[in-house]
Amino acid sequence: GAKVKENVENVLSQVNNQDSQHGLDLGQ
């Protein structure tokens, strides 16, 4: 439950950070 949600949010934040570094905008 909460642990999985926390892990998902962490992964999404990492992906968003990587996208920002590469200058990509996924519209999120």
Buried (B, 14 or more C-beta within 10 A) or exposed (E): EEEEEEEEEEEEEEEEEEEEEEEEEEEE
